Amino acid sequence: MATVGEQPQVVTLTLDLLAGRHVQFEELILFHTAPHYPALSRSLERLEAELAQWPEYRRLQVHWILFRDETGRALTDIRTEQEARQVFRTLFREVLQIKRQRRVIHLLIAGGRKVMAAYGTAVAQLLFEAEDHLWHLISEEPLLRSGRMHPEPDDPVHLVPVPFVRWSALPPAATRLAVTGDPFEAMRIHEAWLDEEVRRQRAWFLLHELTPGERMLLIALARTGASNRELAQKLGRSPKTVANQLAVITDKYRAFAGLADGVPISRAELVAHFAPVLEWIDLDSQGQPSYKISG
């Protein structure tokens, strides 16, 4: 798969470089906007002709994907948020279709508009698996100006992998991300799961990493946001004891969260992190949790 702009050779150069790595292809999918100006028209025509006449490419199934807006009108450019979202949806839909077939993808993001590269990377994060690859092509200007469609031995051209975080490696992605054809809905689903997982981890900390006295204090703080003096009065402790226990709680939470020593955690952060957790916990008449959340 490749995004295409005014430099058609980025596609053929990449195919040649991957062939040098013994990568074999069955299908080539090319994404582009409508050729509404001469440079892009020439680029697409030249690429189409080269794919048809170059011997190593003739066996490829070539599919051209024209970006369209929500009404089906061909996009001549990507100028608005709505048009950019349609580019994202198109890339997501086509990649998802291939991944549902359990096929390996090499996606090149060196051609076309920058927004195509940005959304191509986002799609890779959402849907790619360990065997899939995201590529960028680095070449010097003289090679591009030459117009050569294939590299010569000393040409300064390099194919570099683009690193990305694979959301598909996280637990819900394999099922939840694949059930929707809309990337924005997929992201919403996954972010909701991540939020839930964070709350679950904080609930585990509250229930399993603190002493009963520390737990009662953190619950009281999260519920009320009260001062040390107010908490001391409510819990029947001295303000000094409350201050010392909050310092211990903060140190434990800093270690639990993987933060470096000395990283400050404010009272407001403790309240913000643990207030949403309280709805997951049943408390007895003494304010202690009456059950534990399972792992």
C-alpha positions as CSV (number, residue, x, y, z in Angstrom):
1,M,0.0,0.0,0.0
2,A,1.3,3.5,-0.8
3,T,0.1,7.1,-0.8
4,V,0.9,8.8,-4.1
5,G,1.6,12.4,-5.0
6,E,3.7,14.2,-7.6
7,Q,6.7,11.8,-7.4
8,P,5.7,8.4,-8.7
9,Q,9.2,7.0,-8.4
10,V,8.8,6.7,-4.6
11,V,6.5,3.7,-5.3
12,T,8.8,2.0,-7.8
13,L,12.0,2.7,-5.8
14,T,10.3,1.2,-2.7
15,L,9.2,-1.9,-4.6
16,D,12.7,-2.4,-5.9
17,L,14.3,-1.9,-2.5
18,L,11.9,-4.3,-0.9
19,A,12.5,-6.9,-3.6
20,G,16.2,-6.6,-2.7
21,R,15.1,-7.7,0.7
22,H,13.4,-10.7,-0.8
23,V,9.9,-9.3,0.0
24,Q,7.3,-10.6,-2.5
25,F,4.0,-9.0,-3.2
26,E,0.7,-10.1,-4.7
27,E,-1.2,-6.8,-4.6
28,L,-0.5,-3.1,-4.8
29,I,-3.0,-0.6,-3.5
30,L,-2.4,3.1,-4.3
31,F,-4.1,6.0,-2.6
32,H,-4.4,9.4,-4.3
33,T,-6.5,12.5,-4.7
34,A,-8.2,13.4,-8.0
35,P,-5.6,14.4,-10.6
36,H,-6.9,18.0,-11.1
37,Y,-3.6,19.6,-12.0
38,P,-0.9,18.7,-14.6
39,A,1.9,17.5,-12.2
40,L,-0.3,15.0,-10.4
41,S,-1.9,13.8,-13.6
42,R,1.6,13.2,-15.1
43,S,2.7,11.4,-11.9
44,L,-0.3,9.0,-11.9
45,E,0.0,8.3,-15.6
46,R,3.7,7.6,-15.4
47,L,3.3,5.3,-12.5
48,E,0.5,3.4,-14.2
49,A,2.6,3.0,-17.4
50,E,5.6,1.8,-15.4
51,L,3.6,-0.7,-13.5
52,A,2.2,-2.1,-16.7
53,Q,5.5,-2.4,-18.6
54,W,8.1,-3.2,-16.0
55,P,8.5,-7.1,-16.1
56,E,8.7,-7.6,-12.3
57,Y,5.5,-5.6,-11.7
58,R,3.2,-7.2,-14.3
59,R,2.1,-10.0,-12.0
60,L,0.9,-7.5,-9.4
61,Q,-2.8,-6.8,-8.9
62,V,-2.9,-3.0,-8.9
63,H,-5.8,-1.2,-7.3
64,W,-6.2,2.6,-7.3
65,I,-8.1,4.1,-4.4
66,L,-9.4,7.6,-5.0
67,F,-10.1,9.6,-1.9
68,R,-13.7,10.9,-1.8
69,D,-15.8,13.0,0.6
70,E,-18.9,11.9,2.4
71,T,-21.1,12.5,-0.6
72,G,-18.9,10.4,-2.9
73,R,-17.3,13.4,-4.6
74,A,-13.7,12.9,-5.6
75,L,-11.3,14.9,-3.4
76,T,-9.0,17.2,-5.4
77,D,-7.1,18.2,-2.2
78,I,-7.3,17.9,1.5
79,R,-8.1,21.3,2.9
80,T,-10.7,20.9,5.6
81,E,-11.1,18.8,8.7
82,Q,-14.0,16.9,7.1
83,E,-11.8,16.0,4.1
84,A,-9.0,14.9,6.4
85,R,-11.4,12.7,8.3
86,Q,-12.5,11.0,5.1
87,V,-8.9,10.3,4.2
88,F,-8.5,8.7,7.6
89,R,-11.6,6.6,7.1
90,T,-10.6,5.5,3.7
91,L,-7.2,4.3,4.8
92,F,-8.6,2.6,7.8
93,R,-11.3,0.8,5.8
94,E,-8.9,-0.5,3.2
95,V,-6.3,-1.7,5.7
96,L,-9.0,-3.3,7.9
97,Q,-10.3,-5.2,4.9
98,I,-6.8,-6.6,4.2
99,K,-6.2,-7.5,7.9
100,R,-9.5,-9.3,8.1
101,Q,-8.0,-11.6,5.4
102,R,-5.0,-12.2,7.6
103,R,-2.6,-10.8,5.0
104,V,0.7,-9.0,5.7
105,I,0.9,-5.3,4.8
106,H,3.8,-3.0,3.8
107,L,2.5,0.6,3.9
108,L,4.6,3.4,2.3
109,I,3.9,6.9,3.5
110,A,6.5,8.8,1.5
111,G,4.3,10.1,-1.2
112,G,1.3,12.5,-1.3
113,R,0.2,15.1,1.2
114,K,1.6,15.1,4.7
115,V,-1.9,14.5,6.1
116,M,-1.8,11.1,4.3
117,A,1.4,10.2,6.0
118,A,0.0,11.3,9.4
119,Y,-3.2,9.3,9.1
120,G,-1.4,6.3,7.5
121,T,0.7,6.2,10.7
122,A,-2.4,6.4,12.8
123,V,-4.0,3.5,10.9
124,A,-0.9,1.4,11.4
125,Q,-1.1,2.0,15.1
126,L,-4.7,0.9,15.2
127,L,-4.6,-2.2,13.0
128,F,-1.1,-3.4,12.2
129,E,0.3,-6.6,13.7
130,A,3.8,-7.7,14.4
131,E,4.5,-8.8,10.8
132,D,3.3,-5.6,9.2
133,H,5.6,-2.8,8.2
134,L,5.4,1.0,7.9
135,W,8.0,2.6,5.6
136,H,9.4,5.9,4.6
137,L,11.7,6.5,1.7
138,I,14.7,8.8,2.1
139,S,16.5,10.0,-1.1
140,E,18.5,13.0,-2.2
141,E,17.1,15.7,-4.4
142,P,19.2,14.8,-7.5
143,L,17.7,11.4,-7.7
144,L,14.2,12.8,-7.5
145,R,15.0,15.4,-10.1
146,S,16.4,12.8,-12.4
147,G,13.0,11.2,-12.7
148,R,14.5,7.7,-12.7
149,M,11.9,5.1,-11.6
150,H,14.5,2.5,-10.5
151,P,17.6,2.9,-8.4
152,E,21.1,2.4,-9.7
153,P,23.8,0.8,-7.5
154,D,25.3,4.1,-6.1
155,D,22.0,6.0,-5.8
156,P,21.6,7.6,-2.3
157,V,18.2,6.1,-1.6
158,H,17.2,4.3,1.6
159,L,14.1,2.6,2.9
160,V,13.6,3.2,6.6
161,P,11.1,1.6,9.0
162,V,8.8,4.0,10.8
163,P,8.4,2.9,14.5
164,F,4.9,3.0,16.0
165,V,3.0,1.7,19.0
166,R,0.7,-1.2,18.0
167,W,-2.7,-0.7,19.6
168,S,-3.6,-4.1,18.2
169,A,-1.2,-5.7,20.6
170,L,-3.3,-4.5,23.6
171,P,-6.0,-6.8,24.9
172,P,-9.3,-5.4,23.4
173,A,-7.9,-4.3,20.1
174,A,-8.0,-7.7,18.3
175,T,-11.8,-7.9,18.8
176,R,-13.1,-4.3,19.5
177,L,-11.1,-2.4,16.9
178,A,-12.0,-4.9,14.1
179,V,-15.8,-4.7,14.6
180,T,-16.1,-1.1,13.4
181,G,-15.2,0.3,10.0
182,D,-14.8,3.8,11.5
183,P,-11.4,4.7,12.9
184,F,-12.8,7.4,15.2
185,E,-15.2,4.9,16.8
186,A,-12.4,2.4,17.1
187,M,-10.3,5.0,18.9
188,R,-13.2,6.0,21.2
189,I,-13.8,2.3,22.1
190,H,-10.1,1.7,22.8
191,E,-9.6,4.9,24.8
192,A,-12.6,4.0,26.9
193,W,-11.0,0.6,27.6
194,L,-7.7,2.3,28.5
195,D,-9.6,4.6,31.0
196,E,-11.3,1.7,32.5
197,E,-8.0,-0.2,32.9
198,V,-6.4,2.8,34.6
199,R,-9.3,2.9,37.1
200,R,-8.9,-0.8,37.7
201,Q,-5.2,-0.4,38.5
202,R,-5.9,2.4,40.8
203,A,-8.6,0.4,42.6
204,W,-6.1,-2.4,43.0
205,F,-3.6,0.0,44.6
206,L,-6.3,1.3,46.9
207,L,-7.4,-2.1,48.0
208,H,-4.2,-4.1,48.1
209,E,-1.2,-1.8,48.5
210,L,-2.3,0.2,51.5
211,T,-2.8,-0.5,55.2
212,P,-6.4,-0.3,56.4
213,G,-5.6,3.1,58.0
214,E,-4.0,4.5,54.9
215,R,-6.8,3.2,52.8
216,M,-9.4,4.9,55.0
217,L,-7.5,8.1,54.8
218,L,-7.1,8.1,51.0
219,I,-10.8,7.3,50.6
220,A,-11.8,10.2,52.8
221,L,-9.5,12.5,50.9
222,A,-10.8,11.3,47.5
223,R,-14.4,11.7,48.6
224,T,-14.1,15.1,50.2
225,G,-10.9,16.8,49.2
226,A,-10.7,18.0,52.8
227,S,-7.6,19.6,54.5
228,N,-5.4,17.6,56.8
229,R,-7.0,19.2,59.9
230,E,-10.5,18.3,58.6
231,L,-9.4,14.8,57.8
232,A,-7.9,14.4,61.2
233,Q,-11.1,15.5,62.9
234,K,-13.2,13.2,60.7
235,L,-10.9,10.2,61.3
236,G,-10.0,10.8,64.9
237,R,-6.3,11.3,64.2
238,S,-3.9,14.1,64.8
239,P,-3.1,16.4,61.9
240,K,0.6,15.3,62.1
241,T,-0.5,11.6,61.7
242,V,-2.6,12.5,58.7
243,A,0.3,14.4,57.1
244,N,2.7,11.5,57.7
245,Q,0.3,8.9,56.4
246,L,-0.4,11.0,53.3
247,A,3.3,11.2,52.6
248,V,3.6,7.4,52.9
249,I,0.6,7.0,50.6
250,T,2.1,9.4,48.1
251,D,5.5,7.5,48.1
252,K,3.7,4.1,47.7
253,Y,1.6,5.5,44.8
254,R,4.7,7.0,43.1
255,A,6.4,3.6,43.2
256,F,3.2,1.8,42.0
257,A,2.8,4.2,39.1
258,G,6.5,3.8,38.1
259,L,7.4,7.5,38.7
260,A,10.9,8.5,39.6
261,D,11.7,9.5,43.2
262,G,11.0,13.1,43.8
263,V,8.3,13.5,41.2
264,P,5.6,15.5,43.0
265,I,2.1,14.2,43.4
266,S,-0.3,16.9,44.6
267,R,-3.4,16.4,46.8
268,A,-5.5,17.5,43.8
269,E,-4.0,14.7,41.7
270,L,-4.7,12.1,44.4
271,V,-8.3,13.3,44.5
272,A,-8.6,13.3,40.7
273,H,-7.1,9.8,40.4
274,F,-9.0,8.1,43.2
275,A,-12.4,9.8,43.3
276,P,-13.6,7.9,40.2
277,V,-12.5,4.6,41.8
278,L,-14.8,4.9,44.8
279,E,-17.9,4.0,42.7
280,W,-16.2,0.5,42.2
281,I,-15.9,-0.1,45.9
282,D,-18.5,-1.1,48.5
283,L,-17.7,0.2,52.0
284,D,-18.9,-1.2,55.3
285,S,-20.2,0.9,58.2
286,Q,-16.6,1.6,59.3
287,G,-15.6,2.9,55.9
288,Q,-13.6,-0.1,55.0
289,P,-14.0,-2.0,51.6
290,S,-16.3,-5.0,52.0
291,Y,-14.9,-6.8,48.9
292,K,-11.8,-6.8,46.7
293,I,-11.7,-6.3,43.0
294,S,-10.2,-9.3,41.3
295,G,-7.3,-9.1,38.9
